[in-house]
Amino acid sequence: MKKQENEVRNKMVVVRMNNTEFEKLESLRKKTTERYLSSYLRKLSLEKPVTVKYRNQSADDFLKEMLGLKKELNGIGNNFNQAVHKLHLLDKIPEFRVWVNQYDGLQKSLLNKVEEIKFKVNQLYEQWLLK
């Protein structure tokens, strides 16, 4: 039997709880994939399966830290790009040409590493989301 998309729920069930009971119920709901308490209670009462989320806290903490480092790396890369750009403005002076050439290579190397780290962090994040 296929569920109707626009099924109207016109019956209401009221349950009274104290704060402790409600907080416990809400904490149980938050461990599942259900966004709304009503849908969570409906599934429980009708004995339908409820998907429980599982997260590895150490992996969550690691990923949070990696995302912060990714942001810092982007800032470092931007600052380095600005410095190299200013060096290019001084390219007319012979003493600075050596620096410009040296920092062009460093800039490319840094940007490649930053992109590689960003790619790896994004891969880890995608895997984390699938759990």
C-alpha positions as CSV (number, residue, x, y, z in Angstrom):
1,M,0.0,0.0,0.0
2,K,1.4,3.4,-1.0
3,K,1.3,6.2,1.4
4,Q,-0.7,9.2,0.2
5,E,1.4,12.4,0.0
6,N,-1.3,14.8,1.2
7,E,-2.7,12.7,3.9
8,V,-4.4,14.9,6.5
9,R,-3.8,14.2,10.1
10,N,-6.8,15.5,11.9
11,K,-6.6,13.4,15.1
12,M,-4.6,14.7,18.0
13,V,-3.1,12.8,21.0
14,V,-2.0,14.9,24.0
15,V,0.6,13.6,26.5
16,R,1.6,15.5,29.6
17,M,5.2,15.3,30.8
18,N,7.4,17.0,33.3
19,N,10.5,18.8,32.3
20,T,12.8,15.9,33.0
21,E,10.7,13.5,31.0
22,F,10.5,15.9,28.1
23,E,14.2,16.6,28.1
24,K,14.9,12.8,28.1
25,L,12.4,12.3,25.2
26,E,14.0,15.2,23.3
27,S,17.6,13.8,23.8
28,L,16.4,10.4,22.5
29,R,14.9,12.1,19.4
30,K,18.1,14.0,18.8
31,K,20.0,10.7,18.5
32,T,17.9,9.8,15.5
33,T,17.5,11.1,12.1
34,E,14.0,12.5,12.9
35,R,13.8,16.3,12.8
36,Y,10.4,16.6,14.5
37,L,9.3,15.2,17.8
38,S,5.8,14.4,16.3
39,S,7.3,12.2,13.6
40,Y,9.6,10.5,16.1
41,L,6.6,9.8,18.4
42,R,4.4,8.7,15.5
43,K,7.1,6.1,14.4
44,L,7.6,4.8,17.9
45,S,3.9,4.4,18.6
46,L,3.2,2.8,15.3
47,E,6.2,0.4,15.7
48,K,7.9,1.7,12.6
49,P,11.7,1.7,12.4
50,V,13.6,4.7,13.7
51,T,17.1,5.3,12.3
52,V,19.5,6.1,15.1
53,K,22.5,8.2,14.3
54,Y,26.0,7.1,15.4
55,R,28.9,9.5,15.5
56,N,32.5,8.9,16.5
57,Q,33.2,11.8,18.9
58,S,37.0,11.7,18.3
59,A,36.4,11.8,14.5
60,D,34.0,14.7,15.0
61,D,36.6,16.6,17.0
62,F,39.3,15.9,14.5
63,L,37.2,17.0,11.6
64,K,36.2,20.2,13.4
65,E,39.9,21.0,14.0
66,M,40.8,20.2,10.4
67,L,38.1,22.5,9.1
68,G,39.6,25.3,11.3
69,L,43.0,24.6,10.0
70,K,41.7,24.7,6.5
71,K,40.3,28.1,7.1
72,E,43.7,29.3,8.5
73,L,45.5,27.8,5.5
74,N,43.3,29.7,3.2
75,G,44.2,32.9,5.1
76,I,47.9,32.2,4.9
77,G,47.6,31.4,1.2
78,N,45.8,34.7,0.6
79,N,48.4,36.7,2.6
80,F,51.2,35.0,0.7
81,N,49.5,35.8,-2.7
82,Q,49.3,39.4,-1.7
83,A,53.0,39.5,-0.7
84,V,54.1,37.9,-4.0
85,H,51.9,40.4,-5.9
86,K,53.6,43.3,-4.2
87,L,57.0,41.7,-5.0
88,H,56.0,41.7,-8.7
89,L,55.4,45.4,-8.5
90,L,59.1,45.7,-7.5
91,D,60.3,43.5,-10.4
92,K,61.9,46.5,-12.1
93,I,64.5,46.7,-9.4
94,P,67.3,44.1,-10.1
95,E,67.8,43.2,-6.5
96,F,64.2,42.2,-6.1
97,R,64.1,40.0,-9.3
98,V,65.8,37.1,-7.4
99,W,63.2,37.4,-4.6
100,V,60.4,37.5,-7.1
101,N,61.6,34.3,-8.9
102,Q,62.2,32.5,-5.6
103,Y,58.8,33.4,-4.1
104,D,57.0,32.5,-7.4
105,G,58.1,28.9,-6.9
106,L,57.3,29.0,-3.2
107,Q,53.9,30.4,-4.0
108,K,53.1,27.6,-6.4
109,S,54.3,25.0,-4.0
110,L,52.3,26.5,-1.1
111,L,49.1,26.8,-3.2
112,N,49.5,23.2,-4.4
113,K,49.8,21.9,-0.8
114,V,46.9,24.0,0.4
115,E,44.7,22.6,-2.4
116,E,45.8,19.1,-1.6
117,I,45.0,19.6,2.1
118,K,41.6,21.1,1.3
119,F,40.8,18.2,-1.0
120,K,41.7,15.7,1.7
121,V,39.7,17.5,4.4
122,N,36.7,17.7,2.0
123,Q,37.0,13.9,1.3
124,L,37.0,13.3,5.1
125,Y,34.1,15.6,5.6
126,E,32.1,13.8,2.8
127,Q,32.8,10.4,4.5
128,W,31.8,11.9,7.9
129,L,28.5,13.1,6.5
130,L,27.7,9.6,5.1
131,K,27.9,8.0,8.6
